[in-house]
């Protein structure tokens, strides 16, 4: 079945909430560290860290709280704001998918299903 | 106001309908040639041509018909299938935007509006 992949552009700030930001927040929420979240998301620690900084700057407050680091462990948790962003994004995708379902079903019937997988660059 | 930017992934074929494919189809519909459509979309003729080939392969039939080329002009028009794809995609975006409006309004209130524009790579 067809699936919507949704970016949210915020005008006039020009900032964006992307699927990869959301996947990273979800993985941090699940694993509690950026390192493990990066590994699950198939990105380098550096890329995950940069993406997280970009996400932090998009919102009015921090979306994650880093605990004390070092050998003791530390770890990273979503803040209430981070959880709210995740919840609202998921709700937007769910509502959109329901609303567009009829159009997606019709579009799917027009698609060639013997074509090899193709990926256009996006992040 | 926040805006949804929607990709449609077709499983299990792995093919994708992207916003840039849609912008190109819209520009061809408007201008009647790939060259002018490419110029309006800010892409090279080669990039537009490749993107169009990718779009052609995604669907069961051609989405554009090329007329006789050469000095006589020729030109490129959307086929009925191409128009249908465009119409269904626009309907999916419209229905999604209405359905997600409440979530988008709440998310927008959480966004920092003094942040400089940032662009994450996507096409």
Contacts between the chains, C-beta under 8 A, distances in Angstrom:
chain1	res1	chain2	res2	distance
A	1	B	11	6.3
A	2	B	8	5.4
A	2	B	9	6.7
A	2	B	10	5.1
A	2	B	11	7.1
A	3	B	8	7.3
A	3	B	9	4.7
A	3	B	11	6.5
A	4	B	6	5.7
A	4	B	7	7.4
A	4	B	8	6.3
A	4	B	9	8.0
A	4	B	92	7.6
A	4	B	96	6.8
A	5	B	6	7.2
A	5	B	7	4.1
A	5	B	8	7.4
A	5	B	9	5.6
A	6	B	4	5.7
A	6	B	5	7.2
A	6	B	6	5.8
A	6	B	7	7.8
A	6	B	96	7.7
A	7	B	4	7.4
A	7	B	5	4.1
A	7	B	6	7.8
A	7	B	7	7.9
A	7	B	122	7.0
A	8	B	2	5.4
A	8	B	3	7.2
A	8	B	4	6.3
A	8	B	5	7.4
A	8	B	104	6.7
A	8	B	107	6.6
A	9	B	2	6.7
A	9	B	3	4.7
A	9	B	4	8.0
A	9	B	5	5.7
A	10	B	2	5.1
A	10	B	107	7.9
A	10	B	108	6.1
A	10	B	111	4.8
A	10	B	113	8.0
A	11	B	1	6.3
A	11	B	2	7.2
A	11	B	3	6.5
A	12	B	113	7.4
A	13	B	111	6.0
A	13	B	112	6.9
A	13	B	113	4.8
A	13	B	114	7.7
A	13	B	115	5.5
A	13	B	117	7.3
A	14	B	115	7.7
A	14	B	116	7.4
A	14	B	117	2.9
A	14	B	118	6.7
A	14	B	119	7.7
A	15	B	111	6.4
A	15	B	112	7.5
A	15	B	115	5.4
A	15	B	117	7.1
A	15	B	118	5.6
A	16	B	118	6.8
A	16	B	119	7.4
A	16	B	120	6.0
A	17	B	107	7.3
A	18	B	120	5.4
A	18	B	122	7.5
A	20	B	120	7.6
A	54	B	118	6.2
A	54	B	120	7.2
A	57	B	112	7.0
A	57	B	115	5.5
A	57	B	118	7.5
A	58	B	111	6.2
A	58	B	112	6.6
A	58	B	115	6.6
A	58	B	118	7.7
A	59	B	110	5.3
A	59	B	111	6.0
A	59	B	112	6.0
A	60	B	110	5.9
A	60	B	111	7.0
A	60	B	112	5.0
A	81	B	110	6.6
A	84	B	110	6.8
A	85	B	107	7.0
A	85	B	110	6.4
A	88	B	103	4.9
A	88	B	106	5.7
A	88	B	107	4.8
A	88	B	110	7.8
A	89	B	103	7.7
A	89	B	107	7.2
A	91	B	100	7.8
A	91	B	103	4.8
A	92	B	4	7.6
A	92	B	100	4.0
A	92	B	103	4.0
A	92	B	104	6.3
A	92	B	107	7.3
A	93	B	100	7.8
A	95	B	96	7.7
A	95	B	99	4.1
A	95	B	100	5.1
A	95	B	103	6.7
A	96	B	4	6.8
A	96	B	6	7.7
A	96	B	95	7.7
A	96	B	96	3.5
A	96	B	97	7.8
A	96	B	99	5.5
A	96	B	100	4.9
A	97	B	96	7.8
A	98	B	99	6.7
A	99	B	95	4.1
A	99	B	96	5.5
A	99	B	98	6.7
A	99	B	99	3.5
A	99	B	100	7.9
A	100	B	91	7.8
A	100	B	92	4.0
A	100	B	93	7.8
A	100	B	95	5.1
A	100	B	96	4.9
A	100	B	99	7.9
A	103	B	88	4.9
A	103	B	89	7.7
A	103	B	91	4.8
A	103	B	92	4.0
A	103	B	95	6.7
A	104	B	8	6.7
A	104	B	92	6.3
A	106	B	88	5.7
A	107	B	8	6.7
A	107	B	10	7.9
A	107	B	17	7.3
A	107	B	85	7.0
A	107	B	88	4.8
A	107	B	89	7.2
A	107	B	92	7.3
A	108	B	10	6.1
A	110	B	59	5.3
A	110	B	60	5.9
A	110	B	81	6.6
A	110	B	84	6.8
A	110	B	85	6.4
A	110	B	88	7.8
A	111	B	10	4.8
A	111	B	13	6.0
A	111	B	15	6.4
A	111	B	58	6.2
A	111	B	59	6.0
A	111	B	60	6.9
A	112	B	13	6.9
A	112	B	15	7.5
A	112	B	57	7.0
A	112	B	58	6.6
A	112	B	59	6.0
A	112	B	60	5.0
A	113	B	10	8.0
A	113	B	12	7.4
A	113	B	13	4.8
A	114	B	13	7.7
A	115	B	13	5.4
A	115	B	14	7.7
A	115	B	15	5.4
A	115	B	57	5.6
A	115	B	58	6.6
A	116	B	14	7.4
A	117	B	13	7.2
A	117	B	14	2.8
A	117	B	15	7.1
A	118	B	14	6.6
A	118	B	15	5.6
A	118	B	16	6.8
A	118	B	54	6.3
A	118	B	57	7.6
A	118	B	58	7.7
A	119	B	14	7.7
A	119	B	16	7.3
A	120	B	16	6.0
A	120	B	18	5.4
A	120	B	20	7.7
A	120	B	54	7.3
A	120	B	123	5.6
A	121	B	121	6.7
A	121	B	122	7.3
A	121	B	123	5.5
A	122	B	7	7.0
A	122	B	18	7.6
A	122	B	121	7.2
A	122	B	122	4.1
A	122	B	123	6.3
A	123	B	120	5.6
A	123	B	121	5.4
A	123	B	122	6.3
